[in-house]
């Protein structure tokens, strides 16, 4: 037994011990070991507190009242130790549970406070759900502990009520106060936790709302901003502009949907702001930005619609002008010159032209500047170029009409008088391909106009040159307008094969460039020579470089012919031919530039034949030589583009000087022995191309095409650099043979020309190349010698170092 006192005046154990009472057992067998054990530990007890040894219960009653002892010690106190143990355990367990709940709430609060928020809405949504689940679990735990505490408090209240009924003074008030205090602490913790989590949950929820609002804002903004930029403000044609307007209508519909969505987002933003969202300022700013984007898009769509409408109006006016030009060109092309030779025919043609001129479109009559100023707000470089092109075309057609009117007026005003008829040369009717096929029979140019004074052969040739040049220009224009321009006509697009839609440049080549040169430059030059035939030679020589356009046209001709063979039967070309009233197809007109180039040298020969005296004769001869050289260059270049299998750029080899087919025997050395071709007496057929820098050996091949068409190509076999080439001009046994040896006769090529003249021409060109190379080498050696002499004179001690310079070692040797 121990007598204790609580610092707070309570009777709960443990307390502060003041006295220890030891009651000895009454049985001898129990007393003996107790005495022995107590003696061993008595000193410890006496050191810490006083100990009183009692031999009987009677002695115990002297220290403790009987109402404080249970019945086994002779007292009257009703006490169940097991019940007391259960109650104390429940109280202690409840206290520990309350402490654990406090620690859990503190840990969860720390977790919430330290949570890092991401920019992913899904992650925040998951975080919000997980925090809510943890909060609900903690709330369930708190409610469970609260129920446990209330049950314990109910038991204590029942015990206290029993004490009051029995009149006993059991003291359970301290336990009841302890439990009541723990319950109060638990309620306070729950209220604080609820407030903290409510604020955290609201903040997290608003943060998620802000993320989703920002996401919707950026999505709608990105859809609003680039909407109108997708559609150009101008179109190249009326059909394209109409399509752009349709696209703009579809875009406007999509934009309205996006702006409706933007209005919903703006309304949602106002709701968030009304609910006192913590990012109210940002949300209001986003709403204002969306309104601004909607206003900008609406204004941009309205402005683009107005620009497209203006563009369509401009293009309609340009198309009207171009249509008038086409109709004028067709009118001139369909006026048969042979029917206009009479006065009545000329007057009828004039009336047709005057009636046509009444419908001249006004837009470009005052010049392109007026139209540009009127449409300045929508004008782009492309539209400016179209206005300029339309004006140029209008000016060109007007010029052609004025020229035709001048010619017709001369025919209409001429006096009826006997005219000595001039018989046409037979070859003019039978061989000349330069008159338009629709003109029927060909008439000499001398019959197409009135000749002042005495007619001479030179005048006849000049008139034929000028008149056929005019017809040639008109035929080129008819092809360009009646075929090439119609490929862009939407009304005929259904007749155009898909393969031709992007092959206009292949089919017609650079015919527009040829037409521009002849219509704007060369025809005027020739017309200026009508009364001065001696100046024709200078006219050709001055435009020598311009004639290079034919070289590009002829190089493209094989591709054009191949494309024509694929599409010649399509309805598009048949419809164009019908509208032009041409008796021959497009392929005949695509051959016109080649025929015209050939015709020039024939006319120059005629002029040279009838020229008298020295005035202009030398220029005529130079012009003839230039045209013949051009024909040869064109022919050589057309063969060159057919070379296949050469690895490299043929342009690096220089200009083609000669080309032709030869029989070739080859022998060469390999190592110390001299090897010859097995088929020594059977020559190889090779096509040789002599460039400025190299000589190419090729094999001619013919591939059968459709019908009787054959495509010629040249398969590359060998290349000799001219810097290592030598020649032997005569070979025994055949005057048509010569030798070409390479690298000091390591390889020897015996070449047999078809004629002696061909052999001499080739040897002459090869000698020129070798002579020029020798002159260049001599000049280089002279420079090196002078350089070495100067170097030795300046610094004799360093002469040996000069041979260490790359390249100079070889030159000095």
VEXNU-83984 format. One record per residue (C-alpha): residue number from 1; x, y, z. Coordinates in steps of 0.25 Angstrom, whole numbers. Layout:
NUM  X  Y  Z
...
END
This chain:
1  0  0  0
2  5  14  -2
3  -1  27  3
4  -1  38  -8
5  -6  52  -11
6  -8  58  -24
7  -2  72  -27
8  -16  76  -32
9  -23  70  -19
10  -28  58  -27
11  -28  43  -23
12  -23  37  -36
13  -11  28  -37
14  0  30  -39
15  3  42  -30
16  14  46  -20
17  17  35  -10
18  19  39  5
19  19  25  12
20  19  11  9
21  11  1  17
22  15  -14  16
23  5  -25  20
24  12  -38  23
25  5  -51  19
26  -1  -59  30
27  4  -73  25
28  18  -77  29
29  21  -82  15
30  18  -69  9
31  24  -60  20
32  38  -66  20
33  42  -63  5
34  35  -49  7
35  44  -46  19
36  56  -51  12
37  53  -43  -1
38  49  -30  7
39  62  -30  15
40  71  -30  3
41  63  -18  -3
42  60  -11  10
43  71  -1  9
44  66  3  -4
45  52  6  1
46  58  13  13
47  66  22  5
48  55  27  -4
49  43  27  6
50  39  22  20
51  33  7  20
52  24  2  31
53  24  -13  33
54  10  -18  37
55  7  -32  42
56  -8  -32  41
57  -20  -25  35
58  -23  -19  49
59  -10  -12  49
60  -14  -6  35
61  -27  0  40
62  -19  9  49
63  -13  16  37
64  -25  15  27
65  -40  17  29
66  -48  4  26
67  -57  12  16
68  -44  14  8
69  -41  -1  8
70  -48  -12  1
71  -54  -24  7
72  -42  -34  6
73  -35  -24  15
74  -46  -22  25
75  -52  -10  19
76  -65  -6  13
77  -61  1  0
78  -68  -5  -12
79  -57  -6  -23
80  -54  -14  -36
81  -40  -13  -40
82  -42  -19  -54
83  -53  -8  -57
84  -43  2  -52
85  -33  -3  -61
86  -42  -3  -73
87  -47  11  -71
88  -33  16  -69
89  -28  9  -82
90  -40  15  -90
91  -36  29  -85
92  -22  27  -88
93  -25  21  -102
94  -35  33  -105
95  -24  43  -101
96  -14  36  -110
97  -24  36  -121
98  -27  50  -120
99  -12  53  -121
100  -10  45  -133
101  -22  52  -140
102  -15  65  -136
103  -2  60  -143
104  -9  55  -155
105  -16  69  -157
106  -3  76  -155
107  4  67  -166
108  -8  68  -175
109  -8  84  -174
110  7  84  -176
111  5  75  -189
112  -6  85  -194
113  3  97  -191
114  15  91  -198
115  8  86  -210
116  14  91  -223
117  4  95  -234
118  6  92  -248
119  1  98  -261
120  -6  85  -265
121  -21  86  -262
122  -22  70  -261
123  -12  70  -251
124  -19  81  -243
125  -32  73  -244
126  -26  61  -239
127  -19  68  -228
128  -32  74  -224
129  -39  61  -224
130  -28  54  -216
131  -28  65  -205
132  -43  64  -204
133  -42  49  -202
134  -32  51  -191
135  -40  62  -185
136  -52  53  -184
137  -44  42  -179
138  -39  51  -168
139  -53  56  -165
140  -58  41  -163
141  -46  39  -154
142  -50  51  -145
143  -64  47  -145
144  -60  33  -140
145  -51  39  -129
146  -62  48  -125
147  -72  37  -124
148  -62  29  -115
149  -60  41  -106
150  -75  43  -105
151  -77  29  -101
152  -66  30  -91
153  -72  42  -85
154  -85  35  -84
155  -79  24  -76
156  -73  34  -67
157  -86  42  -65
158  -93  28  -62
159  -82  25  -51
160  -84  39  -45
161  -99  37  -44
162  -97  24  -37
163  -88  30  -27
164  -99  41  -24
165  -110  30  -23
166  -102  21  -13
167  -97  33  -5
168  -83  28  -7
169  -72  38  -11
170  -65  32  -22
171  -57  43  -29
172  -58  42  -44
173  -59  57  -47
174  -45  58  -51
175  -46  47  -62
176  -59  53  -67
177  -52  67  -68
178  -40  61  -75
179  -49  54  -85
180  -57  67  -87
181  -45  75  -89
182  -40  65  -100
183  -53  66  -107
184  -53  81  -107
185  -39  81  -112
186  -43  71  -123
187  -55  80  -127
188  -46  92  -128
189  -36  85  -137
190  -47  80  -146
191  -53  95  -147
192  -39  100  -150
193  -36  89  -160
194  -49  91  -167
195  -46  106  -168
196  -32  104  -174
197  -37  93  -184
198  -48  101  -188
199  -39  113  -192
200  -29  103  -198
201  -40  96  -206
202  -46  109  -211
203  -32  114  -215
204  -29  101  -223
205  -42  101  -229
206  -41  115  -234
207  -27  112  -239
208  -33  101  -247
209  -44  110  -252
210  -33  120  -256
211  -25  110  -264
212  -37  105  -272
213  -41  119  -274
214  -27  123  -279
215  -27  110  -288
216  -40  114  -294
217  -35  128  -296
218  -22  124  -303
219  -30  114  -312
220  -40  124  -316
221  -30  135  -318
222  -21  126  -327
223  -33  123  -335
224  -37  137  -337
225  -24  144  -340
226  -19  136  -352
227  -33  134  -358
228  -34  145  -368
229  -19  144  -372
230  -21  131  -378
231  -28  138  -390
232  -20  147  -399
233  -26  161  -401
234  -25  160  -417
235  -26  150  -427
236  -19  148  -440
237  -32  145  -448
238  -47  148  -447
239  -49  133  -445
240  -39  132  -434
241  -44  145  -427
242  -58  138  -428
243  -53  126  -421
244  -46  135  -411
245  -59  142  -408
246  -65  128  -406
247  -54  124  -396
248  -56  137  -389
249  -71  134  -387
250  -67  121  -381
251  -57  127  -373
252  -67  138  -368
253  -76  127  -364
254  -65  120  -356
255  -61  133  -350
256  -75  135  -345
257  -75  122  -338
258  -62  125  -332
259  -67  139  -327
260  -79  133  -321
261  -70  124  -314
262  -62  136  -310
263  -75  143  -304
264  -78  130  -296
265  -63  131  -290
266  -65  146  -287
267  -78  143  -280
268  -71  132  -272
269  -60  142  -268
270  -71  152  -263
271  -77  141  -255
272  -63  137  -249
273  -61  152  -246
274  -74  153  -239
275  -71  141  -230
276  -59  149  -225
277  -48  141  -232
278  -34  144  -227
279  -29  146  -241
280  -41  156  -244
281  -32  167  -251
282  -25  156  -260
283  -39  151  -264
284  -45  164  -267
285  -32  167  -276
286  -34  154  -283
287  -49  158  -286
288  -45  171  -292
289  -34  165  -300
290  -45  155  -306
291  -54  167  -309
292  -42  174  -316
293  -39  161  -324
294  -54  160  -329
295  -54  175  -333
296  -41  173  -340
297  -45  161  -348
298  -59  167  -351
299  -52  179  -357
300  -42  171  -364
301  -52  162  -371
302  -60  174  -375
303  -48  181  -381
304  -43  168  -388
305  -57  167  -394
306  -57  181  -399
307  -43  179  -405
308  -47  166  -412
309  -59  173  -418
310  -50  184  -423
311  -40  174  -428
312  -51  167  -435
313  -56  180  -441
314  -42  183  -446
315  -40  169  -452
316  -53  170  -459
317  -49  183  -466
318  -35  177  -469
319  -42  164  -475
320  -51  173  -483
321  -39  180  -489
322  -32  167  -492
323  -44  161  -498
324  -45  173  -507
325  -30  171  -511
326  -33  157  -514
327  -45  160  -522
328  -37  171  -530
329  -25  161  -532
330  -35  151  -537
331  -42  161  -546
332  -28  165  -552
333  -24  150  -554
334  -37  147  -561
335  -36  158  -571
336  -31  151  -583
337  -21  161  -590
338  -24  156  -604
339  -38  160  -603
340  -34  174  -598
341  -26  177  -611
342  -38  183  -617
343  -44  197  -613
344  -57  191  -609
345  -50  180  -601
346  -41  190  -594
347  -53  199  -591
348  -61  187  -585
349  -49  183  -576
350  -48  198  -572
351  -63  198  -568
352  -61  185  -560
353  -49  191  -552
354  -57  204  -550
355  -69  197  -545
356  -60  189  -536
357  -53  201  -530
358  -66  207  -525
359  -66  196  -514
360  -52  200  -509
361  -52  199  -494
362  -50  212  -487
363  -42  207  -475
364  -28  207  -481
365  -30  218  -492
366  -25  229  -483
367  -13  221  -478
368  -9  212  -467
369  -7  223  -457
370  -22  227  -456
371  -26  213  -453
372  -15  211  -443
373  -19  224  -436
374  -34  219  -436
375  -30  206  -430
376  -18  210  -421
377  -24  205  -408
378  -23  190  -413
379  -12  192  -423
380  -1  181  -422
381  12  179  -431
382  4  167  -437
383  -8  176  -440
384  1  187  -445
385  8  177  -454
386  -5  172  -460
387  -10  187  -462
388  4  189  -469
389  3  176  -477
390  -12  179  -481
391  -8  194  -486
392  4  188  -494
393  -5  178  -500
394  -15  189  -503
395  -5  198  -509
396  1  187  -517
397  -13  183  -523
398  -16  198  -525
399  -3  199  -533
400  -6  187  -541
401  -20  192  -544
402  -14  206  -548
403  -4  200  -557
404  -15  191  -564
405  -24  203  -565
406  -12  211  -572
407  -10  200  -581
408  -25  198  -584
409  -26  213  -586
410  -15  213  -597
411  -22  202  -604
412  -36  209  -603
413  -30  222  -608
414  -22  217  -619
415  -26  222  -633
416  -31  211  -643
417  -20  211  -654
418  -14  200  -662
419  -4  192  -654
420  7  184  -660
421  5  170  -653
422  17  164  -647
423  17  149  -648
424  20  142  -635
425  33  134  -634
426  29  119  -634
427  37  116  -622
428  30  127  -614
429  17  119  -616
430  22  105  -615
431  33  105  -604
432  31  117  -595
433  25  112  -582
434  24  126  -576
435  10  130  -580
436  -1  127  -571
437  -8  114  -574
438  -22  121  -574
439  -18  130  -585
440  -19  119  -596
441  -10  122  -607
442  3  130  -605
443  4  143  -612
444  17  151  -614
445  19  163  -605
446  20  172  -617
447  6  170  -620
448  1  174  -606
449  4  189  -608
450  6  200  -617
451  20  203  -621
452  25  217  -624
453  34  219  -635
454  41  208  -643
455  40  194  -637
456  53  186  -635
457  57  172  -631
458  63  178  -618
459  50  185  -615
460  42  173  -618
461  51  165  -608
462  50  176  -597
463  35  177  -598
464  34  162  -597
465  43  162  -585
466  35  173  -578
467  21  167  -582
468  25  153  -578
469  30  159  -565
470  17  166  -562
471  10  153  -565
472  20  145  -556
473  17  155  -544
474  2  154  -546
475  3  138  -546
476  11  138  -534
477  1  147  -527
478  -11  138  -532
479  -4  126  -526
480  -1  133  -513
481  -15  139  -511
482  -23  127  -518
483  -15  116  -511
484  -6  120  -500
485  -15  130  -493
486  -27  121  -495
487  -20  111  -486
488  -23  121  -474
489  -38  122  -479
490  -47  116  -468
491  -58  114  -479
492  -48  104  -486
493  -42  98  -474
494  -51  86  -475
495  -45  83  -489
496  -31  84  -484
497  -23  71  -481
498  -17  71  -467
499  -4  68  -473
500  -4  82  -480
501  -8  90  -468
502  6  92  -463
503  13  90  -476
504  10  103  -484
505  25  107  -484
506  29  94  -489
507  19  94  -501
508  21  108  -505
509  35  110  -501
510  40  125  -501
511  30  129  -512
512  26  141  -504
513  40  146  -504
514  41  144  -519
515  28  151  -521
516  33  163  -512
517  46  164  -520
518  39  164  -534
519  27  172  -531
520  34  183  -523
521  48  184  -529
522  51  176  -542
523  38  179  -550
524  40  194  -547
525  55  193  -551
526  51  186  -565
527  40  196  -568
528  51  207  -566
529  59  200  -577
530  47  200  -587
531  53  212  -595
532  67  209  -591
533  70  194  -594
534  85  196  -592
535  83  197  -577
536  77  183  -576
537  90  177  -573
538  93  187  -562
539  79  184  -556
540  82  169  -555
541  96  171  -549
542  91  181  -539
543  81  171  -534
544  90  159  -535
545  90  156  -520
546  74  157  -519
547  74  146  -529
548  79  137  -518
549  65  135  -513
550  63  125  -525
551  74  116  -519
552  66  114  -506
553  54  112  -514
554  60  101  -523
555  66  94  -511
556  52  93  -505
557  46  88  -518
558  48  73  -515
559  41  74  -502
560  30  82  -508
561  28  72  -520
562  28  60  -510
563  17  67  -501
564  9  71  -514
565  9  56  -518
566  3  53  -505
567  -8  63  -506
568  -11  66  -520
569  -24  60  -521
570  -30  67  -509
571  -43  75  -511
572  -36  88  -505
573  -27  90  -517
574  -39  86  -527
575  -47  97  -520
576  -36  107  -521
577  -33  104  -536
578  -48  105  -539
579  -49  119  -532
580  -37  124  -540
581  -42  118  -553
582  -28  112  -556
583  -27  100  -566
584  -15  95  -560
585  -12  90  -545
586  -4  97  -534
587  8  88  -538
588  10  95  -551
589  10  109  -544
590  20  104  -534
591  29  101  -546
592  28  116  -551
593  40  121  -543
594  49  110  -548
595  44  113  -562
596  46  128  -561
597  60  127  -556
598  63  118  -568
599  56  128  -577
600  64  140  -573
601  77  134  -579
602  70  132  -592
603  65  146  -593
604  78  151  -589
605  84  143  -601
606  74  149  -610
607  77  163  -606
608  92  161  -607
609  90  155  -621
610  83  168  -626
611  92  178  -618
612  100  187  -627
613  112  194  -623
614  120  194  -610
615  109  202  -602
616  103  192  -591
617  109  180  -598
618  119  176  -587
619  109  178  -576
620  99  169  -584
621  110  158  -585
622  113  159  -570
623  99  158  -567
624  97  146  -576
625  110  140  -569
626  104  143  -555
627  90  136  -559
628  98  124  -564
629  106  123  -552
630  93  125  -543
631  87  113  -551
632  99  105  -549
633  100  108  -534
634  85  105  -533
635  87  92  -540
636  99  88  -532
637  93  92  -519
638  80  83  -522
639  90  71  -524
640  97  75  -511
641  85  74  -502
642  82  60  -507
643  95  55  -501
644  93  45  -490
645  102  38  -479
646  112  49  -478
647  115  51  -463
648  118  66  -462
649  113  79  -467
650  115  80  -482
651  115  96  -481
652  129  94  -474
653  134  89  -487
654  132  102  -495
655  124  105  -507
656  121  94  -518
657  129  97  -530
658  127  85  -539
659  119  72  -538
660  117  61  -548
661  117  46  -550
662  130  38  -553
663  136  25  -554
664  147  23  -543
665  158  12  -541
666  164  13  -527
667  177  7  -522
668  184  10  -509
669  195  5  -500
670  194  -1  -486
671  206  -3  -478
672  219  -7  -487
673  211  -14  -498
674  203  -8  -509
675  189  -13  -509
676  180  -11  -522
677  165  -13  -523
678  161  -27  -527
679  152  -23  -538
680  163  -14  -545
681  157  -14  -559
682  143  -12  -554
683  141  3  -550
684  132  8  -540
685  122  19  -544
686  123  30  -534
687  117  44  -533
688  128  54  -530
689  125  68  -522
690  137  77  -523
691  136  87  -511
692  146  98  -508
693  152  90  -496
694  149  75  -500
695  146  66  -511
696  134  56  -508
697  132  42  -514
698  117  38  -514
699  109  27  -521
700  96  31  -528
701  84  24  -524
702  70  25  -530
703  58  21  -521
704  45  18  -529
705  33  27  -524
706  19  27  -528
707  16  25  -542
708  28  29  -551
709  34  38  -541
710  48  35  -536
711  56  41  -525
712  71  43  -527
713  80  42  -515
714  95  41  -513
715  101  32  -503
716  114  37  -497
717  126  28  -499
718  139  36  -497
719  145  50  -494
720  158  55  -499
721  163  68  -492
722  168  78  -503
723  180  81  -495
724  186  67  -497
725  182  65  -512
726  190  65  -524
727  187  62  -539
728  193  56  -551
729  186  62  -563
730  189  51  -573
731  188  36  -572
732  193  26  -583
733  183  19  -591
734  171  29  -590
735  171  44  -592
736  158  45  -583
737  165  40  -571
738  173  47  -560
739  179  44  -546
740  175  49  -533
741  185  45  -522
742  184  47  -507
743  195  48  -496
744  207  46  -505
745  200  35  -514
746  196  27  -502
747  183  26  -509
748  182  28  -524
749  168  30  -531
750  168  29  -546
751  156  37  -551
752  150  36  -565
753  141  47  -570
754  130  46  -579
755  136  55  -589
756  150  62  -591
757  143  76  -588
758  138  71  -575
759  152  66  -571
760  158  79  -575
761  148  87  -567
762  150  79  -555
763  165  80  -556
764  164  95  -557
765  156  96  -545
766  165  87  -537
767  177  95  -541
768  171  108  -537
769  169  102  -523
770  183  96  -522
771  189  109  -527
772  181  117  -517
773  186  108  -506
774  200  109  -510
775  199  124  -510
776  193  124  -496
777  204  115  -491
778  215  123  -497
779  209  136  -490
780  209  128  -477
781  224  123  -479
782  228  138  -483
783  221  143  -470
784  228  132  -461
785  242  135  -468
786  240  150  -465
787  236  147  -451
788  248  138  -448
789  258  148  -454
790  252  159  -445
791  252  150  -433
792  266  145  -435
793  271  160  -437
794  264  164  -424
795  267  153  -415
796  278  143  -420
797  280  136  -407
798  265  132  -407
799  264  126  -421
800  264  112  -416
801  251  115  -408
802  244  119  -420
803  243  104  -424
804  235  101  -412
805  223  109  -416
806  212  100  -421
807  210  101  -436
808  223  109  -439
809  232  96  -438
810  224  90  -450
811  225  104  -457
812  239  106  -455
813  243  92  -460
END
